[in-house]
Amino acid sequence: MWYTNRLANQLSVIEENYVRFYEASMRDINNFDGAAAAEDVSTQQAIIENNTTIPAIWALQGGGYVEAINWGGREADTAYILEQLDYLKEYGKPPVEMPYGGLMYFGTSTLIQKLRLFPYIQLALIGTFLVVGIFGINQARRAEQNRVWVGMAKETAHQLGTPISAIMGWIEHLNLTYADDPDLMEVSGELHKDVQRLEMVANRFSKIGATPELYPTNIYTELAKCREYMEKRAPRRVRFDFPPPDAGDLPVAINPLLFDWVIENLLRNALDAMDGKGQISSVVHEKDNKVIIDISDTGKGIAPRHVRRVFKPGFTTKKRGWGLGLSLVQRIIEEYHQGRISVLSSEPGKGTTFRIVLPRATPTKP
C-alpha cells in the first residue's frame, strides 16, 4: 500500500509538471504574433495536442465551456461536464489562461484515481481473505470436534451394549429360578426398569452424529414425563413445580429420546446444586411461534465469570465432572432441534434459570 501511494504521488507530480508545461505553452502562444513569424511554436502546440490522460475543460469567462477532453467518453454529456467544471472551480488546480479567451481547468487522471483507490481495495481483499480463513479454520475445528463427539458417543453405546445384554440375561434367569419369591421378584422388576433405562442411555449415545427423527410432541406431556422420572430419584426435600401434562396442547418437533436427555441433564445439575433441598420449577409459554421453556432451581447459582463458559466442552465446577453434559445439551438443542439454549439468569446463592427456545410445530393429531 505504501508503494502504491508513493507511485500515485509521483504520477501526480508528473501531471502537475505537465500542467505547468501547458501553462508555459499557452503563455508562448499568447505572446506569438505575425511580426515574430520566424519563431516556431510547434513544440508548444504538440504539448497541448498530446494530452490524452489528464481531464481538462476549456471554460468561458461568462459561463459555459468550449471543449472538454479525456472525460471517459462523456465529453458530450453537457450536464456532467458542467458538474465537473463546478467541482474543478471550487476544489481543482488553478486554471490556465487560454490564448483566445477563457480558462483551461485540469482534473486528475483516471489512472491516479484508481491508484489512490487501490490500497482500499487491497485492504478489502485482505480483510475478506482473513474472514474467509478464520471461518474456514473455525469450521474445520468444529468438524473435528464433531467427529470426536460422534466417535466417543458411538464407542460408549457399543461398550454399554455387551454388559446390558448380560444383565438382562441374569434378570431373566432370576425370574425363572425364583418366580415364587415375591421379594426377589420385586427387586428383579426394579432391576429390569434400571436396565431398560441403561438401554435407553445407550440408544441415546448411538443417535449422536445421526440425523434424528423429529415428531410433533406436546411439550407439557414430555416435561411431565421427565419430572416424574427425576422426582422419584430426588431427595424428599426437593419440590418440583412443573405444569401438569394436561395444561394444553403446545406441540414442538422433537426427538423424545434426545429431548428427555436434555431435560434430565438440566434437572440432574439442579439437584447437584441444591444440597438435598430446594425447588425446581418449569414455566412454559409461546411467543412469536416459538415455544419457550424456562427451568429454574434454587441452588448455588453460577458465578458471573463462569456463565459464558458453561456450554464449553470440558468446563465443570464439580470435582469429578467431565464437563460434557451441558455441551451435549447445547448440541442436541441447537444442531438437532434447530433451537437455542442459554443461561437466562443466575445469581450465586439464589439459583439458576436455563431457557430453551424451540420452533412450534403443527398441532398434534388427537
Secondary structure in CASP SS format (residue, H / E / C, confidence):
PFRMAT SS
TARGET T0000
AUTHOR 0000-0000-0000
METHOD secondary structure of the structure
MODEL  1
M C 1.00
W H 1.00
Y H 1.00
T H 1.00
N H 1.00
R H 1.00
L H 1.00
A H 1.00
N H 1.00
Q H 1.00
L H 1.00
S H 1.00
V H 1.00
I H 1.00
E H 1.00
E H 1.00
N H 1.00
Y H 1.00
V H 1.00
R H 1.00
F H 1.00
Y H 1.00
E H 1.00
A H 1.00
S H 1.00
M H 1.00
R H 1.00
D H 1.00
I H 1.00
N H 1.00
N H 1.00
F C 1.00
D C 1.00
G H 1.00
A H 1.00
A H 1.00
A C 1.00
A C 1.00
E C 1.00
D C 1.00
V C 1.00
S H 1.00
T H 1.00
Q H 1.00
Q H 1.00
A H 1.00
I H 1.00
I H 1.00
E H 1.00
N C 1.00
N C 1.00
T C 1.00
T C 1.00
I C 1.00
P C 1.00
A E 1.00
I E 1.00
W E 1.00
A E 1.00
L C 1.00
Q C 1.00
G C 1.00
G C 1.00
G C 1.00
Y E 1.00
V E 1.00
E E 1.00
A E 1.00
I E 1.00
N C 1.00
W C 1.00
G C 1.00
G C 1.00
R C 1.00
E C 1.00
A C 1.00
D C 1.00
T H 1.00
A H 1.00
Y H 1.00
I H 1.00
L H 1.00
E H 1.00
Q H 1.00
L H 1.00
D H 1.00
Y H 1.00
L H 1.00
K H 1.00
E H 1.00
Y H 1.00
G C 1.00
K C 1.00
P C 1.00
P C 1.00
V E 1.00
E E 1.00
M C 1.00
P C 1.00
Y C 1.00
G C 1.00
G C 1.00
L E 1.00
M E 1.00
Y E 1.00
F E 1.00
G C 1.00
T C 1.00
S C 1.00
T H 1.00
L H 1.00
I H 1.00
Q H 1.00
K H 1.00
L H 1.00
R H 1.00
L H 1.00
F H 1.00
P H 1.00
Y H 1.00
I H 1.00
Q H 1.00
L H 1.00
A H 1.00
L H 1.00
I H 1.00
G H 1.00
T H 1.00
F H 1.00
L H 1.00
V H 1.00
V H 1.00
G H 1.00
I H 1.00
F H 1.00
G H 1.00
I H 1.00
N H 1.00
Q H 1.00
A H 1.00
R H 1.00
R H 1.00
A H 1.00
E H 1.00
Q H 1.00
N H 1.00
R H 1.00
V H 1.00
W H 1.00
V H 1.00
G H 1.00
M H 1.00
A H 1.00
K H 1.00
E H 1.00
T H 1.00
A H 1.00
H H 1.00
Q H 1.00
L H 1.00
G H 1.00
T H 1.00
P H 1.00
I H 1.00
S H 1.00
A H 1.00
I H 1.00
M H 1.00
G H 1.00
W H 1.00
I H 1.00
E H 1.00
H H 1.00
L H 1.00
N H 1.00
L H 1.00
T H 1.00
Y C 1.00
A C 1.00
D C 1.00
D C 1.00
P H 1.00
D H 1.00
L H 1.00
M H 1.00
E H 1.00
V H 1.00
S H 1.00
G H 1.00
E H 1.00
L H 1.00
H H 1.00
K H 1.00
D H 1.00
V H 1.00
Q H 1.00
R H 1.00
L H 1.00
E H 1.00
M H 1.00
V H 1.00
A H 1.00
N H 1.00
R H 1.00
F H 1.00
S H 1.00
K H 1.00
I C 1.00
G C 1.00
A C 1.00
T C 1.00
P C 1.00
E C 1.00
L C 1.00
Y E 1.00
P E 1.00
T E 1.00
N E 1.00
I H 1.00
Y H 1.00
T H 1.00
E H 1.00
L H 1.00
A H 1.00
K H 1.00
C H 1.00
R H 1.00
E H 1.00
Y H 1.00
M H 1.00
E H 1.00
K H 1.00
R H 1.00
A C 1.00
P C 1.00
R C 1.00
R C 1.00
V E 1.00
R E 1.00
F E 1.00
D E 1.00
F C 1.00
P C 1.00
P C 1.00
P C 1.00
D C 1.00
A C 1.00
G C 1.00
D C 1.00
L C 1.00
P E 1.00
V E 1.00
A E 1.00
I E 1.00
N C 1.00
P H 1.00
L H 1.00
L H 1.00
F H 1.00
D H 1.00
W H 1.00
V H 1.00
I H 1.00
E H 1.00
N H 1.00
L H 1.00
L H 1.00
R H 1.00
N H 1.00
A H 1.00
L H 1.00
D H 1.00
A C 1.00
M C 1.00
D C 1.00
G C 1.00
K C 1.00
G E 1.00
Q E 1.00
I E 1.00
S E 1.00
S E 1.00
V E 1.00
V E 1.00
H E 1.00
E E 1.00
K E 1.00
D C 1.00
N C 1.00
K E 1.00
V E 1.00
I E 1.00
I E 1.00
D E 1.00
I E 1.00
S E 1.00
D E 1.00
T C 1.00
G C 1.00
K C 1.00
G C 1.00
I C 1.00
A C 1.00
P H 1.00
R H 1.00
H H 1.00
V H 1.00
R H 1.00
R H 1.00
V C 1.00
F C 1.00
K C 1.00
P C 1.00
G C 1.00
F C 1.00
T C 1.00
T C 1.00
K C 1.00
K C 1.00
R C 1.00
G C 1.00
W C 1.00
G C 1.00
L C 1.00
G H 1.00
L H 1.00
S H 1.00
L H 1.00
V H 1.00
Q H 1.00
R H 1.00
I H 1.00
I H 1.00
E H 1.00
E H 1.00
Y H 1.00
H C 1.00
Q C 1.00
G C 1.00
R E 1.00
I E 1.00
S E 1.00
V E 1.00
L E 1.00
S E 1.00
S E 1.00
E E 1.00
P C 1.00
G C 1.00
K C 1.00
G E 1.00
T E 1.00
T E 1.00
F E 1.00
R E 1.00
I E 1.00
V E 1.00
L E 1.00
P E 1.00
R E 1.00
A C 1.00
T C 1.00
P C 1.00
T C 1.00
K C 1.00
P C 1.00
END
